Amino acid sequence: MRRYKRWRTFLIGLAVMSMLLASCAPQVILKTVVVTRVVTEIVEVPSAPEVKEVIRTVVVTPTPAPPQKKLEIFHWWTSPEESKAAEAMFAAFRAENPDIEIVENPGARGDSADPRLVLQARFTAGLPPDTFQMLNGAELKNAADDGILQPLDDLYAGLGYAEAIPGALVNSVSVNGHPYAVPLNMHIQNVLYYNQRLFNELKLTPPTSYAELLAACKTISATKPDMSCLSLGSKDKWGIVFIFDSLLLDKGGPEYYVRLFKGEIDVATDANYKAALENLQRLIPYINEDHSNLTWDQAVAQVGSGKSAITIMGSWAIGNFIKGSKWQPGLDFGATTFPQKPERILLFHSDAYGMTAKAPNPDEATEWLKALTSSELQIPTDVIQGGLFARTDIDPAELPDPIRQEMQGFIRENPGRLILDEYGSILPMSAQAVYWDIIADFLVKPDVNEAIQDTANMMATYNVKEASAWYQWP
């Protein structure tokens, strides 16, 4: 049997040689290289030798680079103060996940770019991020109904997060028993702030009911005629709604409040709703006359400047007093949740994040949600941002001011005393703005019967009884 003799000549491109000679360590080929190989074959066959020269082309494909881990996130903490809280949040995440790149608000550029509008456009285009900031309540319910979010039952079960936060908070991010977002804080709506030195001077105690508030306003107006009792910024329509919410709690109590916004109360014939409107009407003379020109923070500043004595605003206003007015809690100003009769209830909302149903980076999104549940993230973030901790096992002393410390301690001992507020909204979002208009219009034209009828129409038009049935309290 004859032997077959072969030899091959290889012509290799200079680019490949330079890559191989660059280092003796293993290299990642960064581009596709075409290598031409000339093969000369002499084949001996029984009849006659035949020489063939064949040119063959070999394509060297690149070794795939390891995929870059990243997290696409949309949030609206973009103001100078809020961005500090966002950076604290991201720093805590990076400490445990240094290999994950955070991509913030992709596509939103410039001061005028609203991340929420860009986010909506991305959903419309079928380009969802991994996660996005939302409010618990009606906003979350809409996202869940639209199929934008995926349920987080396994995450909650694996981390035991439902046991670490108040049940009322779990309910506010759950639809049909399934949690759809991870809350990282709580903001309290119904906080009454007052000029501490003035109250000491007039020997007044902080009001805990409508009757006590009205009596305090009468005293302040009589002794300080140049000072308005109740500071309001109605340029933000929800400012007057905050006040009215407190009056509804004062008159009807917590169960009534929930049933009202779930559409289970016939407003047209309800005595409590009418009485609360009448109480609001009696307070109007004690509200600053320029309220329609002021935003909520300007209304807070009026108390800090001595032009007004009291304001009702969320827990986020604490920072305005301390940083804006240079007032110290317990010395220059005091605060208490209002009302505290017939029962002390804290109206709240929460910043929360979920995972989109088609998250491009689901593993990274899962790590993000896990981080949000941790005390290592919640403490630095909430201290800066002005909220309370979602976790009730965090020591209230971690908060820097006595007002939030007291509220955090109260929630720890009374986790069932939380009800969704106007931001979180038991009302469906489609009805929320209409309701705010009704109460804001009442401030200008305090017609009780007209406001009752408008509210009843709103409840019917937006089918509130069915749309808000998802909310469970206690």
C-alpha positions in Angstrom: 0.0 0.0 0.0 1.5 3.3 -1.1 2.0 6.1 1.3 0.2 9.4 0.8 2.5 12.4 1.3 1.1 15.8 2.3 2.6 19.1 3.2 0.9 22.4 3.9 2.0 26.0 3.6 0.1 28.6 5.8 0.0 32.2 5.0 -1.2 34.1 8.0 -2.1 37.8 8.1 0.1 40.2 10.0 -2.8 41.4 12.2 -3.2 37.9 13.6 0.5 37.5 14.3 0.7 40.8 16.1 -2.2 39.8 18.4 -0.6 36.5 19.2 2.8 38.0 19.9 1.5 40.8 22.1 1.4 38.7 25.2 2.0 35.2 26.2 -1.1 35.4 28.5 -4.5 34.2 27.1 -6.0 36.9 24.8 -9.5 37.8 23.8 -9.8 38.2 20.1 -11.5 41.6 19.6 -12.5 41.3 15.9 -13.2 38.8 13.2 -10.1 38.1 11.1 -10.1 36.4 7.7 -7.0 34.1 7.3 -6.1 32.8 3.8 -4.4 29.4 3.8 -2.7 28.0 0.7 -2.6 24.2 0.7 -0.5 22.3 -1.7 -1.3 18.7 -1.9 0.6 15.9 -3.8 -1.3 12.8 -4.0 0.2 9.6 -5.3 -2.3 7.4 -7.1 -1.8 4.1 -8.9 -2.0 5.6 -12.4 -0.1 8.9 -12.3 0.7 11.5 -9.6 -1.5 14.5 -9.6 -0.6 17.8 -8.0 -3.3 20.1 -6.8 -3.0 23.5 -5.2 -6.1 24.5 -3.2 -6.7 27.9 -1.6 -8.9 27.7 1.5 -10.2 30.5 3.6 -10.6 30.2 7.4 -12.6 32.7 9.4 -11.4 33.2 13.0 -14.4 34.4 15.1 -13.9 36.5 18.2 -14.1 35.0 21.6 -17.2 36.6 23.1 -16.5 39.1 25.8 -18.2 38.5 29.2 -21.6 40.3 29.1 -21.6 43.6 31.0 -24.0 43.5 33.9 -26.2 46.5 34.1 -29.4 47.8 35.6 -31.6 50.2 33.8 -33.6 52.3 36.3 -36.0 55.2 36.0 -36.5 57.5 39.0 -37.6 61.1 39.7 -35.2 61.9 42.5 -33.4 64.4 40.2 -33.6 67.7 42.2 -30.4 68.8 44.0 -31.6 67.5 47.4 -33.3 64.4 46.2 -30.3 63.4 44.0 -28.3 63.2 47.2 -30.7 60.5 48.5 -30.6 58.8 45.1 -26.8 58.6 45.2 -26.9 57.2 48.8 -29.3 54.6 47.5 -27.0 53.7 44.6 -23.9 53.7 46.8 -25.5 51.1 49.1 -26.4 49.0 46.1 -22.9 49.2 44.6 -21.3 48.2 47.8 -22.9 44.8 47.5 -22.9 44.7 43.7 -19.8 46.4 42.4 -19.9 44.6 39.0 -23.4 45.9 38.0 -23.4 49.2 36.1 -26.4 51.5 37.0 -27.9 53.2 34.0 -30.1 56.0 35.3 -33.1 57.5 33.3 -31.8 56.5 29.9 -33.1 58.9 27.3 -34.0 61.6 29.8 -31.6 64.5 29.2 -31.6 68.0 30.4 -33.4 69.7 33.3 -36.7 69.8 31.5 -36.7 66.1 30.7 -39.4 64.4 32.7 -38.3 60.8 33.5 -41.9 59.7 33.8 -42.7 60.9 30.2 -39.6 59.2 28.8 -40.5 56.1 30.7 -44.0 56.0 29.3 -42.6 56.5 25.8 -40.3 53.5 26.3 -43.2 51.3 27.4 -45.2 52.4 24.4 -42.2 51.5 22.1 -41.8 48.1 23.8 -38.5 49.1 25.4 -39.0 48.7 29.2 -36.3 49.3 31.7 -35.5 46.8 34.4 -37.2 48.8 37.2 -38.8 52.1 37.9 -39.9 54.3 40.8 -43.6 54.5 41.5 -46.0 55.3 44.3 -47.9 52.6 46.1 -51.6 52.7 45.7 -53.4 53.6 42.6 -50.3 54.2 40.5 -49.0 50.7 41.2 -52.4 49.2 40.6 -52.5 50.7 37.1 -49.1 49.3 36.3 -50.1 45.9 37.6 -53.4 45.9 35.6 -51.5 47.0 32.4 -49.2 44.0 32.7 -46.2 46.2 33.1 -45.1 44.6 36.4 -44.4 41.1 37.4 -45.5 39.8 40.8 -42.8 39.4 43.5 -44.2 36.6 45.6 -41.0 34.5 45.5 -38.8 37.5 46.4 -41.0 38.4 49.4 -41.1 34.8 50.6 -37.4 34.3 50.2 -36.5 37.5 52.1 -39.4 37.4 54.6 -40.0 41.1 53.7 -43.7 41.0 54.4 -42.9 40.3 58.1 -40.3 43.1 58.2 -42.7 45.9 57.2 -46.2 46.9 58.3 -49.1 44.8 56.9 -50.7 48.1 55.8 -47.7 48.8 53.7 -47.7 45.3 52.2 -51.4 45.7 51.3 -50.7 49.0 49.5 -48.2 47.4 47.1 -50.3 44.2 46.5 -53.1 43.4 44.1 -55.2 40.3 44.5 -52.8 39.2 47.2 -49.7 39.4 45.1 -47.0 42.1 45.9 -45.8 44.0 42.9 -43.2 46.3 44.3 -40.7 46.8 47.1 -41.3 49.9 49.2 -38.2 51.5 50.7 -39.7 54.2 52.9 -42.9 55.8 54.2 -44.0 59.5 54.0 -46.6 60.7 56.4 -49.2 63.2 55.0 -51.1 64.5 58.0 -48.5 66.3 60.0 -49.5 69.6 61.8 -46.5 71.9 62.2 -46.6 74.9 64.6 -44.6 77.8 65.8 -43.3 76.4 69.1 -42.2 79.8 70.6 -45.6 81.3 69.7 -47.5 78.4 71.3 -45.3 78.7 74.4 -46.0 82.4 74.6 -49.8 81.9 74.2 -49.8 78.8 76.4 -51.4 76.8 73.6 -51.1 73.0 73.3 -50.8 71.3 69.8 -54.3 70.7 68.4 -55.3 67.0 68.2 -58.8 67.6 66.8 -60.8 70.0 64.6 -62.3 71.6 67.7 -58.9 72.3 69.2 -57.5 73.6 65.9 -60.4 76.0 65.5 -60.0 77.2 69.1 -56.2 77.7 68.6 -56.9 79.7 65.4 -59.3 82.0 67.3 -56.8 82.7 70.0 -54.0 83.3 67.5 -56.1 85.7 65.4 -57.2 87.6 68.4 -53.7 88.1 69.9 -51.7 88.2 66.6 -54.0 90.0 64.1 -51.2 90.4 61.5 -50.5 86.6 61.5 -52.6 84.1 59.7 -53.3 81.0 61.7 -53.2 78.4 59.0 -50.7 78.6 56.2 -51.7 77.0 52.9 -50.2 76.8 49.4 -53.2 76.0 47.1 -51.2 76.5 44.0 -50.6 72.8 44.6 -54.3 71.7 44.7 -53.5 68.8 46.9 -52.5 71.2 49.8 -56.1 71.9 50.7 -57.0 68.3 50.2 -54.5 67.4 52.9 -56.3 69.6 55.3 -59.7 68.2 54.3 -58.4 64.6 54.7 -57.6 65.4 58.3 -61.1 66.8 58.8 -62.6 63.7 57.3 -60.6 61.5 59.8 -61.6 63.8 62.6 -65.3 63.5 61.8 -65.7 59.9 60.6 -62.6 58.0 61.9 -60.4 55.6 60.0 -62.9 53.0 58.8 -65.1 55.7 57.4 -62.2 57.3 55.6 -61.3 54.1 53.9 -64.9 53.3 53.0 -65.4 56.8 51.6 -62.5 56.5 49.1 -63.5 53.0 48.2 -66.8 54.3 47.0 -68.8 52.5 49.7 -70.3 55.7 51.2 -73.3 57.4 49.5 -71.8 60.9 49.6 -75.0 62.5 48.5 -76.7 61.5 51.8 -73.7 61.2 54.1 -73.7 63.4 57.2 -70.0 63.0 57.9 -68.9 64.3 54.5 -71.2 67.3 54.8 -70.0 68.1 58.4 -66.4 67.9 57.3 -67.1 70.4 54.5 -68.8 72.7 56.9 -65.8 72.4 59.2 -63.5 73.3 56.3 -65.7 76.3 55.5 -65.3 77.6 59.1 -61.5 77.3 58.8 -61.2 79.3 55.6 -61.2 82.8 57.3 -58.1 81.7 59.2 -56.1 80.7 56.0 -53.6 83.1 54.5 -55.3 85.2 51.8 -52.4 84.7 49.3 -52.7 80.9 49.3 -53.5 80.6 45.6 -50.1 82.1 44.8 -48.1 79.8 47.0 -46.7 76.3 46.6 -46.5 73.9 49.6 -42.9 74.8 50.4 -43.7 78.5 50.3 -46.5 77.9 52.7 -44.1 76.1 55.1 -41.7 79.1 54.8 -44.5 81.4 55.9 -44.6 79.6 59.2 -40.8 79.7 59.4 -40.8 83.5 58.8 -43.4 84.2 61.4 -46.2 85.2 59.0 -48.3 82.1 59.9 -48.6 80.0 63.0 -49.6 76.5 61.7 -49.4 74.4 58.5 -50.5 70.9 57.7 -48.1 69.2 55.4 -46.2 65.9 54.9 -43.2 64.7 56.9 -41.0 65.9 54.0 -41.5 69.4 55.3 -39.3 68.8 58.3 -36.3 69.4 56.2 -37.7 72.7 55.0 -38.0 74.0 58.5 -34.5 72.8 59.5 -32.6 73.7 56.3 -34.8 76.5 54.9 -35.9 78.4 58.0 -33.0 77.3 60.2 -35.4 76.2 62.9 -34.8 73.4 65.3 -37.5 70.9 66.2 -38.7 71.1 69.8 -37.2 74.6 70.1 -38.5 76.7 67.2 -41.2 74.4 65.8 -43.1 71.4 66.9 -45.1 68.8 64.9 -47.8 66.2 65.6 -49.9 64.0 63.4 -53.4 65.5 63.0 -56.0 64.5 64.1 -55.4 62.2 67.0 -59.1 61.9 67.9 -61.1 59.8 67.7 -58.1 57.7 66.8 -54.5 58.4 65.8 -54.0 57.4 62.2 -51.1 58.1 59.9 -51.9 58.8 56.3 -49.0 57.6 54.2 -47.5 56.9 50.8 -44.3 55.1 49.8 -41.6 55.3 47.1 -41.4 51.8 45.6 -39.7 49.9 42.8 -40.9 46.8 40.9 -39.5 44.6 38.2 -40.9 45.1 34.7 -42.6 42.1 33.1 -40.0 42.2 30.2 -37.0 43.4 32.2 -33.9 43.1 29.9 -31.7 42.3 32.9 -33.9 40.3 35.3 -31.0 39.0 37.5 -29.7 42.4 38.1 -33.2 43.7 38.8 -33.6 41.0 41.4 -30.4 42.1 43.1 -31.7 45.7 43.1 -35.0 44.8 44.7 -33.1 42.7 47.3 -31.0 45.7 48.2 -34.0 47.9 48.6 -35.3 45.7 51.4 -32.1 46.0 53.4 -31.5 48.3 56.4 -28.0 49.0 54.8 -29.8 50.8 52.0 -32.9 52.2 53.8 -31.0 54.0 56.6 -28.8 56.3 54.5 -31.4 56.8 51.9 -34.4 57.7 54.1 -32.3 59.8 56.5 -31.4 62.1 53.6 -34.7 61.9 51.7 -36.9 62.8 54.7 -39.0 59.7 55.0 -39.5 57.0 57.6 -38.0 53.5 57.2 -40.2 50.8 55.6 -38.6 48.2 57.9 -40.0 48.4 61.5 -37.0 46.5 62.9 -34.7 49.5 62.3 -34.0 51.5 65.4 -35.9 54.8 65.2 -32.9 56.5 66.7 -31.2 56.1 63.3 -33.4 59.0 62.2 -31.8 62.4 62.9 -34.8 64.4 64.3 -37.2 63.7 67.2 -40.3 64.1 65.0 -39.5 61.2 62.7 -38.2 59.2 65.6 -41.5 59.5 67.4 -43.6 58.6 64.3 -41.3 55.6 63.5 -41.6 54.4 67.0 -45.4 54.8 66.9 -45.6 52.7 63.7 -43.4 50.0 65.1 -45.9 49.6 68.0 -49.0 50.3 65.9 -48.4 49.0 62.4 -52.1 48.8 61.6 -52.6 52.6 62.1 -51.4 53.4 58.5 -53.9 54.3 55.7 -53.0 55.3 52.1 -53.0 59.1 51.6 -53.8 61.4 48.7 -50.5 60.6 47.0 -50.7 56.9 47.4 -54.4 57.2 46.6 -57.2 54.8 47.3 -59.1 56.6 44.6 -58.3 55.5 41.0 -55.9 57.8 39.4 -58.5 58.9 36.8 -60.6 60.2 39.6 -57.9 61.6 41.8 -57.3 64.9 39.9 -61.1 65.5 39.6 -61.5 65.1 43.4 -58.6 67.6 44.0 -60.3 70.1 41.7 -63.6 69.7 43.7 -62.0 70.5 47.0 -59.8 73.3 45.6 -62.9 74.9 44.0 -64.6 74.7 47.4 -61.9 76.9 48.8 -62.8 79.6 46.3 -66.5 79.0 46.3 -67.5 77.2 49.6 -70.8 75.8 48.5 -71.4 72.7 50.6 -74.2 71.3 48.5 -72.4 71.8 45.2 -69.3 70.1 46.5 -71.3 67.1 47.7 -73.0 66.7 44.4 -69.8 67.1 42.5 -68.1 64.4 44.7 -71.1 62.1 44.3 -70.9 62.5 40.5 -67.2 61.8 40.5 -67.7 58.6 42.5 -70.3 57.4 39.9 -68.5 58.6 36.8 -65.2 56.8 37.6 -66.9 53.7 39.1 -64.9 54.2 42.3 -66.6 51.3 44.2 -65.3 48.8 41.7 -62.0 50.5 40.8 -60.9 50.8 44.5 -62.1 47.5 45.7 -58.5 46.1 45.5 -57.4 48.1 48.6 -57.6 46.2 51.8 -57.5 47.8 55.3 -56.7 47.0 58.0 
